[in-house]
Amino acid sequence: MRITLIRHPQPQVATGVCYGSTDLPVARQQIDLVHAALAGILPASAPLYSSPLRRCADLATQLTPLPPMHDARLAEMHFGAWEMHRWDDIPRAEIDAWAADPVHYHPGGGESVLQMATRVAAFYAALRANAQADARPDAIVVCHAGTIRLLMACHAGLAPADMAQRAASTPHSIAYGQRIVLQD
């Protein structure tokens, strides 16, 4: 199976703001730039899955003739009370508590990385089962950097706790609109 992961275009939000699961719009020109970069290189008949958040869903509707299947398990992590606050304004003690336990801590009272890893692993298992049942060798997934890091760890065969640890300890380097292909 070949899974093409695509990170959403840059959302309309100020630099330095924590926005995890907040549903943010994307400027039309950003969607057009990513769409143009991906034109002609995506498998045309592959099922397309998308986070339901607008920054993913708006791009997904443009990528293939097939309508996207929105799946909440692909959403970015929910940062609770931290959502839409500047990272610099979040109390240092809370950031330090998260750094001390990146897998289990609930930033802002929201979702832990382990909780997110568990839902992403459930999506991945369902995706693989659907691909086998339908005999489809390809799938396209439009989602978020955190989700992509977890999907990559899941694809490597890790269990949710290990996926969470890997994602939490791996520096974020996935660009807006970047395409990553996972191949069996």
BELSULRA-V88972 format. One record per pair of residues at least 24 apart in sequence whose ideal C-beta (glycine too) atoms are under 10 Angstrom apart, sorted by the first residue. I is the first residue (numbers start at 1). J is the second residue. D is the distance in Angstrom with one decimal. If there is no record, write none. Layout:
i = {I & I}
j = {J & J}
d = {D & D}
This chain:
i = {1 & 1 & 1 & 1 & 1 & 1 & 1 & 1 & 1 & 1 & 1 & 1 & 2 & 2 & 2 & 2 & 2 & 2 & 2 & 2 & 2 & 2 & 2 & 2 & 3 & 3 & 3 & 3 & 3 & 3 & 3 & 3 & 3 & 3 & 3 & 3 & 3 & 3 & 3 & 3 & 3 & 3 & 4 & 4 & 4 & 4 & 4 & 4 & 4 & 4 & 4 & 4 & 4 & 4 & 4 & 4 & 4 & 4 & 4 & 5 & 5 & 5 & 5 & 5 & 5 & 5 & 5 & 5 & 5 & 5 & 5 & 5 & 5 & 5 & 5 & 5 & 6 & 6 & 6 & 6 & 6 & 6 & 6 & 6 & 6 & 6 & 6 & 6 & 6 & 6 & 6 & 6 & 6 & 6 & 6 & 6 & 6 & 6 & 7 & 7 & 7 & 7 & 7 & 7 & 7 & 7 & 7 & 7 & 7 & 7 & 7 & 7 & 7 & 7 & 7 & 7 & 8 & 8 & 8 & 8 & 8 & 8 & 8 & 8 & 8 & 8 & 8 & 8 & 8 & 8 & 8 & 8 & 8 & 8 & 8 & 8 & 9 & 9 & 9 & 9 & 9 & 9 & 9 & 9 & 9 & 9 & 9 & 10 & 10 & 10 & 10 & 10 & 11 & 11 & 11 & 11 & 11 & 11 & 12 & 12 & 13 & 13 & 14 & 14 & 15 & 15 & 16 & 16 & 16 & 16 & 16 & 17 & 17 & 17 & 17 & 17 & 17 & 17 & 17 & 18 & 18 & 18 & 18 & 18 & 18 & 18 & 18 & 18 & 18 & 18 & 18 & 18 & 18 & 18 & 19 & 19 & 19 & 19 & 19 & 19 & 19 & 19 & 19 & 20 & 20 & 20 & 20 & 20 & 20 & 20 & 20 & 20 & 20 & 20 & 20 & 20 & 20 & 20 & 20 & 20 & 21 & 21 & 21 & 21 & 21 & 21 & 21 & 21 & 21 & 21 & 21 & 21 & 21 & 21 & 21 & 22 & 22 & 22 & 22 & 22 & 22 & 22 & 23 & 23 & 23 & 23 & 23 & 23 & 23 & 23 & 24 & 24 & 24 & 24 & 25 & 25 & 25 & 26 & 26 & 26 & 26 & 26 & 26 & 26 & 26 & 28 & 30 & 30 & 30 & 30 & 30 & 31 & 31 & 31 & 31 & 31 & 31 & 31 & 31 & 32 & 32 & 33 & 33 & 34 & 34 & 34 & 34 & 34 & 34 & 34 & 34 & 35 & 35 & 35 & 35 & 36 & 37 & 37 & 37 & 38 & 38 & 38 & 38 & 38 & 38 & 38 & 39 & 41 & 41 & 42 & 42 & 42 & 43 & 43 & 43 & 43 & 43 & 44 & 45 & 45 & 46 & 46 & 46 & 46 & 46 & 46 & 46 & 47 & 47 & 47 & 47 & 47 & 47 & 47 & 47 & 47 & 48 & 48 & 48 & 48 & 48 & 49 & 49 & 49 & 49 & 49 & 49 & 49 & 49 & 49 & 49 & 49 & 50 & 50 & 50 & 50 & 50 & 51 & 51 & 51 & 51 & 51 & 51 & 51 & 53 & 53 & 53 & 55 & 55 & 55 & 55 & 56 & 56 & 56 & 56 & 56 & 57 & 58 & 59 & 59 & 60 & 60 & 60 & 60 & 61 & 62 & 63 & 63 & 64 & 66 & 68 & 68 & 68 & 69 & 69 & 69 & 70 & 71 & 71 & 71 & 71 & 71 & 71 & 71 & 72 & 72 & 73 & 73 & 73 & 73 & 73 & 73 & 73 & 73 & 73 & 73 & 73 & 73 & 74 & 74 & 74 & 74 & 74 & 74 & 74 & 74 & 74 & 74 & 74 & 75 & 75 & 75 & 75 & 75 & 75 & 75 & 75 & 76 & 76 & 76 & 76 & 76 & 76 & 76 & 77 & 77 & 77 & 77 & 77 & 77 & 77 & 77 & 77 & 77 & 77 & 77 & 77 & 77 & 77 & 78 & 78 & 78 & 78 & 78 & 78 & 78 & 78 & 78 & 79 & 79 & 79 & 79 & 79 & 79 & 80 & 80 & 80 & 80 & 80 & 80 & 81 & 81 & 81 & 81 & 82 & 82 & 82 & 82 & 83 & 83 & 83 & 98 & 99 & 101 & 102 & 102 & 102 & 102 & 102 & 103 & 103 & 103 & 103 & 103 & 103 & 103 & 103 & 103 & 103 & 104 & 104 & 104 & 105 & 112 & 112 & 113 & 113 & 113 & 113 & 113 & 113 & 113 & 113 & 113 & 113 & 113 & 114 & 114 & 114 & 114 & 114 & 114 & 114 & 115 & 115 & 116 & 116 & 116 & 116 & 116 & 116 & 116 & 116 & 117 & 117 & 117 & 117 & 117 & 117 & 117 & 117 & 117 & 117 & 117 & 117 & 117 & 117 & 117 & 117 & 117 & 117 & 118 & 118 & 118 & 118 & 118 & 118 & 119 & 119 & 119 & 120 & 120 & 120 & 120 & 120 & 120 & 120 & 120 & 120 & 120 & 120 & 120 & 121 & 121 & 121 & 121 & 121 & 121 & 121 & 121 & 121 & 122 & 122 & 123 & 123 & 123 & 123 & 124 & 124 & 124 & 124 & 124 & 124 & 124 & 125 & 127 & 127 & 128 & 128 & 128 & 131 & 137 & 137 & 138 & 139 & 140 & 141 & 141 & 144 & 145 & 145 & 145 & 145 & 145 & 145 & 146 & 146 & 147 & 148 & 148 & 148 & 148 & 148 & 149 & 149 & 149 & 151 & 151 & 152 & 152 & 154 & 155 & 155 & 155 & 155 & 156}
j = {127 & 128 & 131 & 132 & 136 & 137 & 138 & 139 & 155 & 182 & 183 & 184 & 43 & 46 & 131 & 136 & 137 & 138 & 139 & 140 & 181 & 182 & 183 & 184 & 46 & 49 & 124 & 127 & 128 & 131 & 138 & 139 & 140 & 141 & 151 & 152 & 155 & 180 & 181 & 182 & 183 & 184 & 38 & 41 & 42 & 43 & 46 & 48 & 63 & 138 & 139 & 140 & 141 & 142 & 179 & 180 & 181 & 182 & 183 & 139 & 140 & 141 & 142 & 143 & 147 & 148 & 149 & 151 & 152 & 155 & 174 & 178 & 179 & 180 & 181 & 182 & 34 & 37 & 38 & 42 & 48 & 50 & 56 & 59 & 60 & 63 & 140 & 141 & 142 & 143 & 148 & 174 & 176 & 177 & 178 & 179 & 180 & 181 & 34 & 55 & 56 & 59 & 142 & 143 & 144 & 145 & 146 & 147 & 148 & 174 & 175 & 176 & 177 & 178 & 179 & 180 & 34 & 50 & 51 & 53 & 54 & 55 & 56 & 57 & 58 & 59 & 60 & 76 & 142 & 143 & 144 & 145 & 147 & 176 & 177 & 178 & 33 & 34 & 35 & 37 & 55 & 56 & 58 & 59 & 142 & 176 & 177 & 34 & 55 & 175 & 176 & 177 & 53 & 54 & 55 & 56 & 58 & 176 & 54 & 55 & 55 & 84 & 84 & 86 & 86 & 87 & 85 & 86 & 87 & 88 & 89 & 82 & 83 & 84 & 85 & 86 & 87 & 88 & 89 & 77 & 79 & 80 & 81 & 82 & 83 & 84 & 85 & 86 & 87 & 89 & 90 & 107 & 108 & 110 & 53 & 55 & 76 & 79 & 82 & 83 & 84 & 85 & 144 & 53 & 75 & 76 & 77 & 78 & 79 & 80 & 82 & 83 & 84 & 107 & 108 & 110 & 111 & 116 & 144 & 146 & 51 & 53 & 72 & 75 & 76 & 77 & 78 & 79 & 80 & 83 & 110 & 111 & 116 & 144 & 146 & 53 & 55 & 76 & 78 & 79 & 83 & 84 & 51 & 52 & 53 & 54 & 55 & 56 & 57 & 75 & 53 & 54 & 55 & 84 & 54 & 55 & 58 & 53 & 54 & 55 & 56 & 57 & 58 & 59 & 176 & 58 & 55 & 58 & 59 & 176 & 177 & 55 & 58 & 59 & 60 & 61 & 62 & 63 & 177 & 59 & 62 & 176 & 177 & 59 & 62 & 63 & 142 & 176 & 177 & 178 & 179 & 59 & 62 & 63 & 177 & 177 & 177 & 178 & 179 & 62 & 63 & 64 & 140 & 142 & 177 & 179 & 63 & 179 & 181 & 138 & 140 & 179 & 136 & 137 & 138 & 139 & 140 & 138 & 136 & 138 & 131 & 136 & 137 & 138 & 139 & 140 & 141 & 127 & 130 & 131 & 134 & 136 & 138 & 139 & 140 & 141 & 138 & 139 & 140 & 141 & 142 & 73 & 74 & 123 & 126 & 127 & 130 & 139 & 140 & 141 & 142 & 143 & 74 & 140 & 141 & 142 & 143 & 75 & 76 & 141 & 142 & 143 & 144 & 147 & 142 & 143 & 144 & 142 & 143 & 144 & 176 & 141 & 142 & 143 & 144 & 147 & 142 & 142 & 142 & 177 & 140 & 141 & 142 & 143 & 142 & 142 & 140 & 142 & 140 & 140 & 140 & 141 & 142 & 130 & 139 & 141 & 142 & 119 & 122 & 123 & 126 & 127 & 141 & 143 & 119 & 123 & 116 & 118 & 119 & 120 & 121 & 122 & 123 & 124 & 126 & 127 & 143 & 147 & 119 & 120 & 123 & 141 & 142 & 143 & 144 & 147 & 148 & 150 & 151 & 111 & 116 & 119 & 120 & 143 & 144 & 146 & 147 & 111 & 116 & 143 & 144 & 145 & 146 & 147 & 107 & 110 & 111 & 112 & 113 & 115 & 116 & 117 & 119 & 120 & 144 & 146 & 147 & 150 & 167 & 106 & 107 & 108 & 109 & 110 & 111 & 112 & 115 & 116 & 106 & 107 & 108 & 109 & 110 & 111 & 106 & 107 & 108 & 109 & 110 & 111 & 107 & 108 & 109 & 110 & 107 & 108 & 109 & 110 & 107 & 108 & 110 & 168 & 168 & 168 & 164 & 165 & 167 & 168 & 169 & 160 & 161 & 162 & 163 & 164 & 165 & 166 & 167 & 168 & 169 & 161 & 164 & 168 & 168 & 164 & 168 & 146 & 149 & 150 & 160 & 161 & 163 & 164 & 165 & 166 & 167 & 168 & 160 & 161 & 163 & 164 & 165 & 167 & 168 & 160 & 164 & 144 & 146 & 147 & 150 & 160 & 163 & 164 & 167 & 146 & 147 & 149 & 150 & 151 & 153 & 154 & 158 & 159 & 160 & 161 & 162 & 163 & 164 & 165 & 166 & 167 & 168 & 150 & 159 & 160 & 161 & 163 & 164 & 147 & 150 & 160 & 146 & 147 & 148 & 149 & 150 & 151 & 153 & 154 & 160 & 163 & 164 & 167 & 150 & 151 & 153 & 154 & 158 & 159 & 160 & 163 & 164 & 154 & 160 & 147 & 150 & 151 & 154 & 150 & 151 & 153 & 154 & 155 & 163 & 182 & 154 & 151 & 154 & 154 & 155 & 184 & 184 & 183 & 184 & 181 & 182 & 179 & 180 & 182 & 174 & 172 & 173 & 174 & 175 & 176 & 178 & 172 & 174 & 174 & 172 & 174 & 178 & 180 & 182 & 173 & 174 & 180 & 180 & 182 & 180 & 182 & 182 & 180 & 182 & 183 & 184 & 182}
d = {8.4 & 6.7 & 5.1 & 8.3 & 8.1 & 5.9 & 7.4 & 7.1 & 9.5 & 8.1 & 7.8 & 5.1 & 7.6 & 8.4 & 9.5 & 9.9 & 6.1 & 5.0 & 7.7 & 9.7 & 6.2 & 7.1 & 5.0 & 7.4 & 9.1 & 9.3 & 8.6 & 7.2 & 9.0 & 8.6 & 7.6 & 5.1 & 7.8 & 6.2 & 7.4 & 9.8 & 7.2 & 8.8 & 7.2 & 4.4 & 8.0 & 8.9 & 8.9 & 8.6 & 6.3 & 7.2 & 7.4 & 9.2 & 9.7 & 7.1 & 7.2 & 4.8 & 7.0 & 9.3 & 6.1 & 7.6 & 5.3 & 8.0 & 9.7 & 9.5 & 8.2 & 5.2 & 8.2 & 6.8 & 8.3 & 5.0 & 9.8 & 6.1 & 7.7 & 9.3 & 8.7 & 8.4 & 7.1 & 4.5 & 7.4 & 6.7 & 7.5 & 9.7 & 6.9 & 8.4 & 9.5 & 9.1 & 8.4 & 7.3 & 8.4 & 7.7 & 6.9 & 7.0 & 4.8 & 7.6 & 8.6 & 10.0 & 10.0 & 7.1 & 7.3 & 5.3 & 7.9 & 10.0 & 8.7 & 9.4 & 8.6 & 9.5 & 8.0 & 7.2 & 6.7 & 5.7 & 10.0 & 8.8 & 6.0 & 5.2 & 6.9 & 5.9 & 6.2 & 5.0 & 8.2 & 8.1 & 8.0 & 8.9 & 7.5 & 7.7 & 8.8 & 4.1 & 4.5 & 8.8 & 8.3 & 5.9 & 8.8 & 9.0 & 6.4 & 7.2 & 6.4 & 8.7 & 9.9 & 6.8 & 7.6 & 9.9 & 6.9 & 4.7 & 8.7 & 10.0 & 6.7 & 9.0 & 8.2 & 5.9 & 9.8 & 5.4 & 5.3 & 9.0 & 8.3 & 9.2 & 4.3 & 7.8 & 8.8 & 8.1 & 4.5 & 9.7 & 10.0 & 8.4 & 9.9 & 8.8 & 9.2 & 8.0 & 9.5 & 7.7 & 9.3 & 9.8 & 9.8 & 5.2 & 5.5 & 6.4 & 9.2 & 9.8 & 9.0 & 6.2 & 7.1 & 5.6 & 7.3 & 9.7 & 9.4 & 9.9 & 5.3 & 9.8 & 9.8 & 4.7 & 6.2 & 7.0 & 5.8 & 7.5 & 5.6 & 9.1 & 6.9 & 8.2 & 7.8 & 10.0 & 9.8 & 9.2 & 8.0 & 8.0 & 9.4 & 6.5 & 6.2 & 9.4 & 10.0 & 9.5 & 8.5 & 4.8 & 4.9 & 5.7 & 4.1 & 8.8 & 7.6 & 5.9 & 9.2 & 8.4 & 8.8 & 7.3 & 8.2 & 9.5 & 8.3 & 7.8 & 9.3 & 7.1 & 9.7 & 5.5 & 5.4 & 6.7 & 4.1 & 7.1 & 9.3 & 6.8 & 7.7 & 7.8 & 9.8 & 9.0 & 10.0 & 8.1 & 9.5 & 8.6 & 8.9 & 8.4 & 5.0 & 5.6 & 9.8 & 8.2 & 5.1 & 5.4 & 7.9 & 10.0 & 9.2 & 9.1 & 7.4 & 6.6 & 5.5 & 9.1 & 5.5 & 7.3 & 7.6 & 10.0 & 6.8 & 4.9 & 9.0 & 9.8 & 5.8 & 7.2 & 9.1 & 8.7 & 8.9 & 9.4 & 8.7 & 7.5 & 7.9 & 9.1 & 5.8 & 5.3 & 10.0 & 9.3 & 6.3 & 10.0 & 9.2 & 9.7 & 8.3 & 9.1 & 6.8 & 5.9 & 8.6 & 8.9 & 9.4 & 7.4 & 3.7 & 9.0 & 9.1 & 6.8 & 4.9 & 6.8 & 8.9 & 9.8 & 6.2 & 9.3 & 7.9 & 9.1 & 6.4 & 9.8 & 9.3 & 9.9 & 7.8 & 6.4 & 8.9 & 7.5 & 9.8 & 8.7 & 5.9 & 8.3 & 9.2 & 8.3 & 4.1 & 8.5 & 7.1 & 9.4 & 8.0 & 7.8 & 9.6 & 6.8 & 8.3 & 3.8 & 5.5 & 5.1 & 9.8 & 8.6 & 7.4 & 8.2 & 7.8 & 6.4 & 8.0 & 5.4 & 7.3 & 9.5 & 10.0 & 7.7 & 4.5 & 7.8 & 7.1 & 9.3 & 6.5 & 7.7 & 9.6 & 7.0 & 9.5 & 6.6 & 7.1 & 4.9 & 7.3 & 8.0 & 6.7 & 8.7 & 7.4 & 4.4 & 7.1 & 4.9 & 7.1 & 8.7 & 6.7 & 4.7 & 6.2 & 6.9 & 9.9 & 8.8 & 7.6 & 9.2 & 9.8 & 8.0 & 9.1 & 9.2 & 4.6 & 5.8 & 7.0 & 9.1 & 7.7 & 9.4 & 5.7 & 8.1 & 8.2 & 9.1 & 4.4 & 9.4 & 9.6 & 9.9 & 6.7 & 7.2 & 6.9 & 9.2 & 8.5 & 9.7 & 7.1 & 9.6 & 9.9 & 9.9 & 9.8 & 9.5 & 9.8 & 5.9 & 8.4 & 9.0 & 8.8 & 8.9 & 7.9 & 9.1 & 9.1 & 9.3 & 4.4 & 6.2 & 8.9 & 5.9 & 3.9 & 8.9 & 8.2 & 9.8 & 9.5 & 8.6 & 8.6 & 7.4 & 6.1 & 6.7 & 8.0 & 4.4 & 7.5 & 5.4 & 9.6 & 9.9 & 8.7 & 9.4 & 8.6 & 8.4 & 9.6 & 7.9 & 7.2 & 9.4 & 7.4 & 9.5 & 8.3 & 7.8 & 3.8 & 7.7 & 5.3 & 6.3 & 7.8 & 7.1 & 5.3 & 8.4 & 6.9 & 8.4 & 4.9 & 9.8 & 10.0 & 9.9 & 8.2 & 5.3 & 8.4 & 9.3 & 9.7 & 9.2 & 8.8 & 8.3 & 9.4 & 4.1 & 4.3 & 9.8 & 8.8 & 8.2 & 9.2 & 5.0 & 4.7 & 8.9 & 4.8 & 7.6 & 6.7 & 6.4 & 3.2 & 3.9 & 2.9 & 7.5 & 8.7 & 4.0 & 5.6 & 7.5 & 5.5 & 3.3 & 8.5 & 7.0 & 9.5 & 6.7 & 7.4 & 9.0 & 9.2 & 9.3 & 7.7 & 7.6 & 8.7 & 3.5 & 7.2 & 9.5 & 6.6 & 9.3 & 9.5 & 4.4 & 5.5 & 9.9 & 9.0 & 5.9 & 9.3 & 9.2 & 8.3 & 9.9 & 9.4 & 7.6 & 9.8 & 8.0 & 9.7 & 8.1 & 9.5 & 9.6 & 8.6 & 4.2 & 8.2 & 9.9 & 6.2 & 5.1 & 6.3 & 6.1 & 8.6 & 4.5 & 8.8 & 10.0 & 9.2 & 8.9 & 8.6 & 10.0 & 6.8 & 7.7 & 6.5 & 9.0 & 9.1 & 7.4 & 8.3 & 9.7 & 9.9 & 9.7 & 5.3 & 9.9 & 7.6 & 7.8 & 8.7 & 8.7 & 4.2 & 7.3 & 8.5 & 4.3 & 4.1 & 8.8 & 9.1 & 6.9 & 9.2 & 9.6 & 9.6 & 4.6 & 8.9 & 8.7 & 8.4 & 9.4 & 9.0 & 8.9 & 8.7 & 5.9 & 9.5 & 9.3 & 4.2 & 6.1 & 8.8 & 6.4 & 8.0 & 7.2 & 9.4 & 9.0 & 7.7 & 9.0 & 9.1 & 5.3 & 8.7 & 7.6 & 4.9 & 6.5 & 9.7 & 9.8 & 8.9 & 8.6 & 9.4 & 8.0 & 8.7 & 8.5 & 6.1 & 9.8 & 4.5 & 7.2 & 9.3 & 9.7 & 8.4 & 9.1 & 9.8 & 9.7 & 9.5 & 9.3 & 9.9 & 9.9 & 9.0 & 9.6 & 9.4 & 9.3 & 9.7 & 9.2 & 8.8 & 5.7 & 8.7 & 4.4 & 8.8 & 8.7 & 8.7 & 8.1 & 9.1 & 9.9 & 9.7 & 5.6 & 8.3 & 6.3 & 9.6 & 9.5 & 7.2 & 9.8 & 8.8 & 7.2 & 7.1 & 6.8 & 9.2 & 10.0 & 4.6 & 9.1 & 8.6 & 9.1}
